[in-house]
Amino acid sequence: MKFWFLIGGNLKRRKLRTALTILSVLVAFLLYGFLCTITYALTGGVSLAHADRLVSHHKVSFILELPVSYETRIQSIPGVAAVTHQTWFGGIYQDPKNFFGSFPVPDDFFAMYPEYTLAPDQMKKWQTTRNGAVVGRATAERFGWKIGDHVPLTSPIWGQPAKQPAWDFEIVGIYDGKSKGADTTSFFFRYDFFDEGRQRGKGEIGWYTIRVSDPNQAAAVARAVDNEFANSPFETKTEPEAALAAGFAQQVGDIGRILVSILGAVFFTILLVAGNTMAQAVRERTTELGVLKAMGFGNELVLGLVLAESCLMAAIGGLTGLGIAWLITLHGSPVPSLLPIFYFPERNLAVGVALVFALGFGAGIFPAVQAMRLRVAEALGRHV
């Protein structure tokens, strides 16, 4: 600790150069934080998916519908523990930009999703209120909704309900997520109310979610479900929930490869910048390093001082960048309708901290070795 004044003094020697290098490291790790957040937002559904849940949708396209009568037949298939269904509603609140995920579901829907928590009295109220709706905490806070509010929604997909200008829902519950990554932006309402009010497609749903008794038998149950409806007008494709989520993410591209490519290019550039800064600093202090060695500073101590200077510079910029990214994501998603899951995962934050010091070590190791090998006579001989 007694040598920190030397390290700090060296960083202050060329203030502009040091500030620009720290700023470049800050921007690099700020970018890292945002990329990790967006990657998790696009692929988070894969990690949150349950191994015992399957999704069964129309074989031709996910947007085509299936008969609601399939539910009873799916329930009778061996290995199926529970079945529920959802339909994409596409609700809009007051303005087209106020778009969020909204779904008509049966009243036993929440039993399928233990990651959502809803107070028992609110659950009872929802099951007994025909136009009742349960909204996620994030969306409720976004629009300032509270229990008891009436919310009119329009749907470009389903149009107006019979004899009504808009779909009127009463907020009877607000659900939360058990885990930090759970989606709390959705809006759920009763399927029977929706089916009665819509003008077309009565008796149809979007997709089924199936819980299997034994996750090890999930593939066999999926085949049994598809065989049950083979050669029918509404053939199905049943797949694990994680596979479906991964499929949607892959439509954007190979997120992992994109992330590694971008960050690899950025960090390689920053490594060169920081390494060049440290190399210049060592060259400028050649005589001073010779004096330190002549005073009794050992090679290992000189090596440590140069590495500490490099790591400190990386830490100031890198940790600040990570901190800014973390603080920004604390406020939630800027586009909740597109990226409902939006936070900086702790695992990626820890990796980022490790990368900060790896960058500092990588940028400083070669100048540090050069300083360690410097001979006293050679260093003092360069003094003019």
C-alpha positions as a Markdown table, in Angstrom:
| # | Residue | x | y | z |
|---|---|---|---|---|
| 1 | Met | 0.0 | 0.0 | 0.0 |
| 2 | Lys | 2.9 | 2.4 | 0.7 |
| 3 | Phe | 3.7 | 2.5 | -3.1 |
| 4 | Trp | 0.3 | 3.7 | -4.2 |
| 5 | Phe | 1.5 | 7.3 | -4.3 |
| 6 | Leu | 4.1 | 6.2 | -6.9 |
| 7 | Ile | 1.4 | 4.5 | -9.0 |
| 8 | Gly | -1.0 | 7.4 | -8.7 |
| 9 | Gly | 1.7 | 9.9 | -9.5 |
| 10 | Asn | 2.6 | 8.0 | -12.6 |
| 11 | Leu | -1.0 | 8.0 | -13.8 |
| 12 | Lys | -1.1 | 11.8 | -13.3 |
| 13 | Arg | 2.0 | 12.4 | -15.3 |
| 14 | Arg | 0.2 | 12.5 | -18.7 |
| 15 | Lys | -3.3 | 13.4 | -17.5 |
| 16 | Leu | -4.9 | 13.7 | -21.0 |
| 17 | Arg | -3.5 | 10.4 | -22.2 |
| 18 | Thr | -4.5 | 8.6 | -19.0 |
| 19 | Ala | -8.0 | 10.1 | -19.1 |
| 20 | Leu | -8.6 | 9.1 | -22.8 |
| 21 | Thr | -7.3 | 5.6 | -22.1 |
| 22 | Ile | -9.6 | 5.2 | -19.1 |
| 23 | Leu | -12.5 | 6.6 | -21.1 |
| 24 | Ser | -11.9 | 4.0 | -23.9 |
| 25 | Val | -11.9 | 1.2 | -21.3 |
| 26 | Leu | -15.1 | 2.6 | -19.7 |
| 27 | Val | -16.9 | 2.7 | -23.1 |
| 28 | Ala | -15.8 | -0.9 | -23.8 |
| 29 | Phe | -17.2 | -2.2 | -20.6 |
| 30 | Leu | -20.3 | -0.1 | -20.9 |
| 31 | Leu | -20.9 | -1.8 | -24.3 |
| 32 | Tyr | -20.2 | -5.1 | -22.7 |
| 33 | Gly | -22.9 | -4.5 | -20.1 |
| 34 | Phe | -25.4 | -3.5 | -22.7 |
| 35 | Leu | -24.7 | -6.4 | -25.0 |
| 36 | Cys | -25.0 | -8.9 | -22.1 |
| 37 | Thr | -28.3 | -7.3 | -21.1 |
| 38 | Ile | -29.7 | -7.4 | -24.6 |
| 39 | Thr | -28.5 | -11.0 | -25.2 |
| 40 | Tyr | -30.2 | -12.1 | -22.0 |
| 41 | Ala | -33.3 | -10.2 | -23.0 |
| 42 | Leu | -33.4 | -12.2 | -26.3 |
| 43 | Thr | -32.4 | -15.6 | -24.9 |
| 44 | Gly | -33.6 | -15.4 | -21.3 |
| 45 | Gly | -36.7 | -17.5 | -22.1 |
| 46 | Val | -34.4 | -20.4 | -22.8 |
| 47 | Ser | -32.8 | -20.4 | -19.3 |
| 48 | Leu | -36.2 | -19.8 | -17.6 |
| 49 | Ala | -38.0 | -22.6 | -19.5 |
| 50 | His | -38.9 | -25.7 | -17.4 |
| 51 | Ala | -37.8 | -29.1 | -18.5 |
| 52 | Asp | -41.2 | -30.6 | -17.7 |
| 53 | Arg | -43.1 | -28.2 | -20.0 |
| 54 | Leu | -43.9 | -28.7 | -23.7 |
| 55 | Val | -45.5 | -26.4 | -26.2 |
| 56 | Ser | -47.9 | -27.7 | -28.8 |
| 57 | His | -48.8 | -25.4 | -31.7 |
| 58 | His | -50.0 | -25.7 | -35.3 |
| 59 | Lys | -47.6 | -27.7 | -37.4 |
| 60 | Val | -47.6 | -25.3 | -40.3 |
| 61 | Ser | -47.1 | -22.0 | -38.4 |
| 62 | Phe | -47.1 | -20.8 | -34.9 |
| 63 | Ile | -49.6 | -18.1 | -35.8 |
| 64 | Leu | -52.3 | -20.5 | -36.9 |
| 65 | Glu | -54.8 | -21.7 | -34.4 |
| 66 | Leu | -55.9 | -25.0 | -32.9 |
| 67 | Pro | -59.3 | -26.2 | -31.7 |
| 68 | Val | -59.9 | -25.8 | -28.0 |
| 69 | Ser | -61.4 | -29.3 | -28.0 |
| 70 | Tyr | -57.9 | -30.7 | -28.3 |
| 71 | Glu | -57.3 | -29.9 | -24.6 |
| 72 | Thr | -59.3 | -33.0 | -23.5 |
| 73 | Arg | -57.6 | -35.3 | -25.9 |
| 74 | Ile | -54.2 | -34.1 | -24.9 |
| 75 | Gln | -55.0 | -34.5 | -21.2 |
| 76 | Ser | -55.9 | -38.2 | -21.8 |
| 77 | Ile | -52.4 | -39.0 | -23.3 |
| 78 | Pro | -50.3 | -41.0 | -20.9 |
| 79 | Gly | -47.5 | -39.0 | -19.3 |
| 80 | Val | -49.4 | -35.7 | -19.4 |
| 81 | Ala | -49.9 | -34.1 | -16.0 |
| 82 | Ala | -51.6 | -30.9 | -16.9 |
| 83 | Val | -52.6 | -28.8 | -19.9 |
| 84 | Thr | -53.4 | -25.1 | -20.4 |
| 85 | His | -53.6 | -22.8 | -23.4 |
| 86 | Gln | -52.9 | -19.3 | -24.5 |
| 87 | Thr | -53.9 | -17.1 | -27.5 |
| 88 | Trp | -52.1 | -14.0 | -28.7 |
| 89 | Phe | -54.4 | -11.0 | -28.3 |
| 90 | Gly | -52.2 | -8.1 | -29.3 |
| 91 | Gly | -53.8 | -5.6 | -26.9 |
| 92 | Ile | -53.2 | -1.8 | -27.3 |
| 93 | Tyr | -53.9 | 0.7 | -24.5 |
| 94 | Gln | -55.0 | 4.1 | -25.8 |
| 95 | Asp | -52.1 | 4.6 | -28.2 |
| 96 | Pro | -50.5 | 2.2 | -30.7 |
| 97 | Lys | -47.1 | 2.6 | -28.9 |
| 98 | Asn | -48.7 | 1.3 | -25.7 |
| 99 | Phe | -48.4 | -2.3 | -26.8 |
| 100 | Phe | -47.7 | -5.3 | -24.5 |
| 101 | Gly | -48.2 | -9.1 | -24.4 |
| 102 | Ser | -51.8 | -9.9 | -23.7 |
| 103 | Phe | -53.3 | -13.3 | -23.6 |
| 104 | Pro | -56.7 | -14.9 | -23.0 |
| 105 | Val | -56.2 | -18.0 | -20.8 |
| 106 | Pro | -58.3 | -20.5 | -18.8 |
| 107 | Asp | -58.7 | -19.8 | -15.1 |
| 108 | Asp | -56.3 | -22.6 | -14.1 |
| 109 | Phe | -53.5 | -21.0 | -16.1 |
| 110 | Phe | -51.3 | -19.9 | -13.1 |
| 111 | Ala | -51.0 | -23.5 | -11.9 |
| 112 | Met | -48.9 | -24.2 | -14.9 |
| 113 | Tyr | -46.5 | -21.4 | -14.2 |
| 114 | Pro | -45.1 | -21.5 | -10.6 |
| 115 | Glu | -42.6 | -18.8 | -11.5 |
| 116 | Tyr | -45.5 | -16.3 | -11.3 |
| 117 | Thr | -46.9 | -15.4 | -7.9 |
| 118 | Leu | -50.5 | -14.1 | -7.3 |
| 119 | Ala | -52.1 | -13.5 | -4.0 |
| 120 | Pro | -54.9 | -16.1 | -3.2 |
| 121 | Asp | -57.6 | -13.5 | -2.8 |
| 122 | Gln | -56.7 | -12.0 | -6.2 |
| 123 | Met | -56.7 | -15.4 | -7.7 |
| 124 | Lys | -60.2 | -16.1 | -6.4 |
| 125 | Lys | -61.4 | -12.7 | -7.6 |
| 126 | Trp | -60.0 | -13.4 | -11.1 |
| 127 | Gln | -61.7 | -16.8 | -11.3 |
| 128 | Thr | -65.1 | -15.3 | -10.4 |
| 129 | Thr | -64.9 | -12.0 | -12.4 |
| 130 | Arg | -65.8 | -12.6 | -16.0 |
| 131 | Asn | -64.0 | -9.6 | -17.4 |
| 132 | Gly | -61.2 | -9.8 | -14.8 |
| 133 | Ala | -57.6 | -9.4 | -15.8 |
| 134 | Val | -54.3 | -10.1 | -14.0 |
| 135 | Val | -51.4 | -7.9 | -15.1 |
| 136 | Gly | -47.7 | -8.1 | -14.4 |
| 137 | Arg | -46.0 | -5.8 | -11.9 |
| 138 | Ala | -43.9 | -4.1 | -14.6 |
| 139 | Thr | -46.8 | -3.2 | -16.9 |
| 140 | Ala | -49.0 | -2.1 | -13.9 |
| 141 | Glu | -46.3 | 0.3 | -12.8 |
| 142 | Arg | -45.7 | 1.4 | -16.4 |
| 143 | Phe | -49.3 | 2.7 | -16.8 |
| 144 | Gly | -50.1 | 3.4 | -13.1 |
| 145 | Trp | -52.7 | 0.7 | -12.9 |
| 146 | Lys | -54.0 | -0.6 | -9.6 |
| 147 | Ile | -56.5 | -3.2 | -8.6 |
| 148 | Gly | -60.1 | -2.1 | -9.3 |
| 149 | Asp | -59.2 | -0.1 | -12.4 |
| 150 | His | -61.1 | -0.6 | -15.6 |
| 151 | Val | -58.8 | -0.9 | -18.7 |
| 152 | Pro | -60.1 | -0.6 | -22.2 |
| 153 | Leu | -58.0 | -2.4 | -24.8 |
| 154 | Thr | -58.2 | -2.6 | -28.6 |
| 155 | Ser | -56.8 | -5.5 | -30.7 |
| 156 | Pro | -55.8 | -5.1 | -34.4 |
| 157 | Ile | -56.1 | -8.9 | -34.6 |
| 158 | Trp | -59.5 | -9.6 | -33.1 |
| 159 | Gly | -61.2 | -6.2 | -33.6 |
| 160 | Gln | -64.0 | -5.0 | -31.4 |
| 161 | Pro | -66.0 | -7.3 | -29.2 |
| 162 | Ala | -69.7 | -7.8 | -29.9 |
| 163 | Lys | -71.7 | -4.6 | -29.3 |
| 164 | Gln | -68.7 | -2.8 | -27.6 |
| 165 | Pro | -66.2 | -0.2 | -28.9 |
| 166 | Ala | -63.4 | -1.8 | -27.0 |
| 167 | Trp | -62.5 | -4.7 | -24.7 |
| 168 | Asp | -63.2 | -3.6 | -21.1 |
| 169 | Phe | -61.2 | -5.4 | -18.4 |
| 170 | Glu | -61.2 | -5.0 | -14.7 |
| 171 | Ile | -57.8 | -5.3 | -13.0 |
| 172 | Val | -58.4 | -7.8 | -10.2 |
| 173 | Gly | -54.8 | -9.0 | -9.6 |
| 174 | Ile | -51.1 | -8.0 | -10.1 |
| 175 | Tyr | -48.6 | -10.8 | -10.3 |
| 176 | Asp | -44.9 | -10.9 | -9.5 |
| 177 | Gly | -42.1 | -13.2 | -10.5 |
| 178 | Lys | -40.3 | -15.5 | -8.1 |
| 179 | Ser | -37.0 | -14.9 | -10.0 |
| 180 | Lys | -35.5 | -11.7 | -11.2 |
| 181 | Gly | -35.6 | -12.8 | -14.8 |
| 182 | Ala | -39.3 | -13.6 | -14.8 |
| 183 | Asp | -41.5 | -11.7 | -17.3 |
| 184 | Thr | -43.8 | -9.4 | -15.4 |
| 185 | Thr | -45.0 | -7.4 | -18.5 |
| 186 | Ser | -47.9 | -9.7 | -19.6 |
| 187 | Phe | -51.6 | -9.2 | -19.3 |
| 188 | Phe | -53.8 | -12.2 | -18.8 |
| 189 | Phe | -57.6 | -12.4 | -18.9 |
| 190 | Arg | -60.3 | -15.1 | -19.1 |
| 191 | Tyr | -60.6 | -17.1 | -22.2 |
| 192 | Asp | -64.4 | -17.6 | -21.8 |
| 193 | Phe | -64.9 | -13.9 | -21.8 |
| 194 | Phe | -62.7 | -13.5 | -24.9 |
| 195 | Asp | -64.3 | -16.4 | -26.8 |
| 196 | Glu | -67.8 | -15.0 | -26.1 |
| 197 | Gly | -67.0 | -11.5 | -27.3 |
| 198 | Arg | -64.9 | -12.1 | -30.4 |
| 199 | Gln | -66.5 | -12.0 | -33.8 |
| 200 | Arg | -64.5 | -14.8 | -35.4 |
| 201 | Gly | -62.4 | -17.9 | -34.6 |
| 202 | Lys | -64.7 | -19.0 | -31.8 |
| 203 | Gly | -63.6 | -22.3 | -30.2 |
| 204 | Glu | -60.0 | -21.8 | -31.2 |
| 205 | Ile | -56.8 | -21.1 | -29.3 |
| 206 | Gly | -53.2 | -20.2 | -30.1 |
| 207 | Trp | -51.1 | -22.9 | -28.5 |
| 208 | Tyr | -51.1 | -25.4 | -25.7 |
| 209 | Thr | -48.7 | -25.7 | -22.8 |
| 210 | Ile | -48.3 | -29.2 | -21.5 |
| 211 | Arg | -46.7 | -30.4 | -18.2 |
| 212 | Val | -45.4 | -33.9 | -18.3 |
| 213 | Ser | -45.2 | -36.2 | -15.3 |
| 214 | Asp | -41.6 | -37.2 | -16.0 |
| 215 | Pro | -39.2 | -34.8 | -17.8 |
| 216 | Asn | -37.2 | -37.8 | -19.1 |
| 217 | Gln | -40.3 | -38.9 | -21.1 |
| 218 | Ala | -40.9 | -35.4 | -22.6 |
| 219 | Ala | -39.8 | -36.5 | -26.1 |
| 220 | Ala | -42.1 | -39.5 | -26.0 |
| 221 | Val | -45.0 | -37.5 | -24.8 |
| 222 | Ala | -44.4 | -34.9 | -27.6 |
| 223 | Arg | -44.5 | -37.6 | -30.2 |
| 224 | Ala | -47.7 | -39.1 | -28.7 |
| 225 | Val | -49.4 | -35.7 | -28.9 |
| 226 | Asp | -48.4 | -35.1 | -32.5 |
| 227 | Asn | -49.5 | -38.7 | -33.4 |
| 228 | Glu | -52.8 | -38.1 | -31.8 |
| 229 | Phe | -53.6 | -35.3 | -34.3 |
| 230 | Ala | -51.7 | -36.6 | -37.4 |
| 231 | Asn | -53.6 | -36.4 | -40.7 |
| 232 | Ser | -56.2 | -34.1 | -39.1 |
| 233 | Pro | -57.1 | -30.6 | -40.4 |
| 234 | Phe | -55.1 | -29.2 | -37.4 |
| 235 | Glu | -51.9 | -31.1 | -37.1 |
| 236 | Thr | -49.6 | -30.2 | -34.3 |
| 237 | Lys | -45.9 | -29.7 | -33.6 |
| 238 | Thr | -45.0 | -30.3 | -30.0 |
| 239 | Glu | -41.5 | -29.4 | -28.6 |
| 240 | Pro | -39.9 | -28.5 | -25.3 |
| 241 | Glu | -40.5 | -25.0 | -24.1 |
| 242 | Ala | -36.8 | -24.2 | -24.2 |
| 243 | Ala | -36.5 | -25.3 | -27.8 |
| 244 | Leu | -39.3 | -23.0 | -28.8 |
| 245 | Ala | -37.7 | -20.1 | -27.0 |
| 246 | Ala | -34.4 | -20.9 | -28.6 |
| 247 | Gly | -36.0 | -21.0 | -32.0 |
| 248 | Phe | -37.4 | -17.5 | -31.5 |
| 249 | Ala | -34.0 | -16.2 | -30.4 |
| 250 | Gln | -32.3 | -17.8 | -33.4 |
| 251 | Gln | -34.6 | -15.8 | -35.7 |
| 252 | Val | -32.5 | -12.8 | -34.7 |
| 253 | Gly | -29.3 | -14.7 | -35.3 |
| 254 | Asp | -26.6 | -16.6 | -33.4 |
| 255 | Ile | -26.7 | -14.2 | -30.4 |
| 256 | Gly | -23.7 | -15.8 | -28.7 |
| 257 | Arg | -21.5 | -15.7 | -31.7 |
| 258 | Ile | -22.5 | -12.1 | -32.5 |
| 259 | Leu | -21.7 | -11.1 | -28.9 |
| 260 | Val | -18.3 | -12.8 | -28.9 |
| 261 | Ser | -17.4 | -11.3 | -32.2 |
| 262 | Ile | -18.2 | -7.7 | -31.2 |
| 263 | Leu | -16.6 | -7.9 | -27.8 |
| 264 | Gly | -13.6 | -9.7 | -29.2 |
| 265 | Ala | -12.9 | -6.9 | -31.6 |
| 266 | Val | -13.6 | -4.2 | -29.0 |
| 267 | Phe | -11.4 | -5.7 | -26.3 |
| 268 | Phe | -8.5 | -6.4 | -28.7 |
| 269 | Thr | -8.6 | -2.8 | -29.8 |
| 270 | Ile | -8.7 | -1.6 | -26.2 |
| 271 | Leu | -5.9 | -4.0 | -25.3 |
| 272 | Leu | -3.7 | -2.4 | -28.0 |
| 273 | Val | -4.6 | 1.1 | -26.8 |
| 274 | Ala | -3.9 | 0.4 | -23.1 |
| 275 | Gly | -0.8 | -1.6 | -23.9 |
| 276 | Asn | 0.5 | 1.3 | -26.0 |
| 277 | Thr | -0.2 | 3.7 | -23.2 |
| 278 | Met | 1.7 | 1.6 | -20.7 |
| 279 | Ala | 4.6 | 1.1 | -23.1 |
| 280 | Gln | 4.9 | 4.8 | -23.6 |
| 281 | Ala | 4.8 | 5.4 | -19.9 |
| 282 | Val | 7.6 | 2.9 | -19.3 |
| 283 | Arg | 9.8 | 4.4 | -22.0 |
| 284 | Glu | 9.3 | 7.9 | -20.6 |
| 285 | Arg | 10.3 | 6.7 | -17.1 |
| 286 | Thr | 13.4 | 4.7 | -18.1 |
| 287 | Thr | 15.8 | 6.9 | -16.2 |
| 288 | Glu | 13.4 | 6.9 | -13.1 |
| 289 | Leu | 13.2 | 3.2 | -13.2 |
| 290 | Gly | 16.9 | 3.0 | -13.2 |
| 291 | Val | 17.1 | 5.3 | -10.2 |
| 292 | Leu | 14.6 | 3.1 | -8.4 |
| 293 | Lys | 16.6 | 0.0 | -9.1 |
| 294 | Ala | 19.8 | 1.8 | -8.0 |
| 295 | Met | 18.0 | 2.6 | -4.7 |
| 296 | Gly | 17.3 | -1.0 | -4.1 |
| 297 | Phe | 14.0 | -1.7 | -5.7 |
| 298 | Gly | 14.1 | -5.3 | -6.9 |
| 299 | Asn | 13.0 | -6.6 | -10.3 |
| 300 | Glu | 9.8 | -8.1 | -8.9 |
| 301 | Leu | 8.8 | -4.9 | -7.2 |
| 302 | Val | 9.3 | -2.9 | -10.4 |
| 303 | Leu | 7.3 | -5.5 | -12.3 |
| 304 | Gly | 4.5 | -5.3 | -9.7 |
| 305 | Leu | 4.4 | -1.4 | -9.8 |
| 306 | Val | 4.0 | -1.3 | -13.5 |
| 307 | Leu | 1.3 | -4.1 | -13.5 |
| 308 | Ala | -0.5 | -2.3 | -10.6 |
| 309 | Glu | -0.5 | 0.9 | -12.6 |
| 310 | Ser | -2.0 | -0.9 | -15.6 |
| 311 | Cys | -4.6 | -2.7 | -13.5 |
| 312 | Leu | -5.6 | 0.4 | -11.7 |
| 313 | Met | -6.2 | 2.3 | -14.9 |
| 314 | Ala | -8.2 | -0.6 | -16.3 |
| 315 | Ala | -10.2 | -0.9 | -13.0 |
| 316 | Ile | -11.1 | 2.8 | -12.9 |
| 317 | Gly | -12.5 | 2.6 | -16.4 |
| 318 | Gly | -13.8 | -0.9 | -16.5 |
| 319 | Leu | -15.6 | -1.0 | -13.1 |
| 320 | Thr | -17.1 | 2.5 | -13.8 |
| 321 | Gly | -18.4 | 1.2 | -17.1 |
| 322 | Leu | -19.9 | -1.9 | -15.6 |
| 323 | Gly | -21.4 | 0.2 | -12.8 |
| 324 | Ile | -23.1 | 2.6 | -15.2 |
| 325 | Ala | -24.5 | -0.4 | -17.2 |
| 326 | Trp | -25.8 | -2.0 | -14.1 |
| 327 | Leu | -27.4 | 1.3 | -12.9 |
| 328 | Ile | -29.1 | 1.9 | -16.2 |
| 329 | Thr | -30.6 | -1.6 | -16.4 |
| 330 | Leu | -32.0 | -1.2 | -12.8 |
| 331 | His | -34.7 | 1.1 | -14.3 |
| 332 | Gly | -36.1 | -1.7 | -16.4 |
| 333 | Ser | -36.6 | -2.1 | -20.1 |
| 334 | Pro | -36.8 | 1.0 | -22.3 |
| 335 | Val | -39.0 | -1.0 | -24.7 |
| 336 | Pro | -40.9 | -3.5 | -22.5 |
| 337 | Ser | -43.2 | -4.6 | -25.3 |
| 338 | Leu | -40.1 | -5.9 | -27.2 |
| 339 | Leu | -37.7 | -6.7 | -24.4 |
| 340 | Pro | -39.7 | -7.6 | -21.3 |
| 341 | Ile | -36.7 | -9.2 | -19.6 |
| 342 | Phe | -34.1 | -6.6 | -19.2 |
| 343 | Tyr | -31.4 | -6.7 | -16.5 |
| 344 | Phe | -27.6 | -7.3 | -16.2 |
| 345 | Pro | -27.2 | -10.9 | -15.1 |
| 346 | Glu | -24.9 | -11.3 | -12.0 |
| 347 | Arg | -22.9 | -14.0 | -13.8 |
| 348 | Asn | -22.1 | -11.7 | -16.6 |
| 349 | Leu | -21.2 | -8.9 | -14.2 |
| 350 | Ala | -18.8 | -11.2 | -12.4 |
| 351 | Val | -17.2 | -12.2 | -15.7 |
| 352 | Gly | -16.9 | -8.5 | -16.6 |
| 353 | Val | -15.0 | -7.8 | -13.4 |
| 354 | Ala | -12.6 | -10.6 | -14.2 |
| 355 | Leu | -12.2 | -9.2 | -17.7 |
| 356 | Val | -11.3 | -5.8 | -16.3 |
| 357 | Phe | -8.3 | -7.2 | -14.4 |
| 358 | Ala | -7.4 | -9.5 | -17.3 |
| 359 | Leu | -7.3 | -6.5 | -19.6 |
| 360 | Gly | -5.2 | -4.6 | -17.1 |
| 361 | Phe | -2.8 | -7.5 | -16.8 |
| 362 | Gly | -2.6 | -8.1 | -20.5 |
| 363 | Ala | -2.0 | -4.4 | -21.3 |
| 364 | Gly | 0.7 | -4.1 | -18.6 |
| 365 | Ile | 2.6 | -7.4 | -18.7 |
| 366 | Phe | 4.9 | -6.7 | -21.6 |
| 367 | Pro | 5.9 | -3.2 | -20.5 |
| 368 | Ala | 6.3 | -4.6 | -17.0 |
| 369 | Val | 8.6 | -7.3 | -18.1 |
| 370 | Gln | 10.6 | -4.7 | -20.1 |
| 371 | Ala | 10.9 | -2.6 | -17.0 |
| 372 | Met | 11.9 | -5.6 | -14.9 |
| 373 | Arg | 14.7 | -6.5 | -17.3 |
| 374 | Leu | 16.0 | -3.0 | -17.6 |
| 375 | Arg | 19.6 | -2.7 | -16.4 |
| 376 | Val | 20.6 | 0.2 | -14.1 |
| 377 | Ala | 23.6 | 1.3 | -16.2 |
| 378 | Glu | 21.6 | 1.2 | -19.4 |
| 379 | Ala | 18.7 | 3.2 | -17.9 |
| 380 | Leu | 20.9 | 5.9 | -16.3 |
| 381 | Gly | 23.0 | 6.1 | -19.5 |
| 382 | Arg | 20.0 | 7.3 | -21.4 |
| 383 | His | 19.7 | 10.4 | -19.3 |
| 384 | Val | 20.7 | 13.4 | -21.2 |
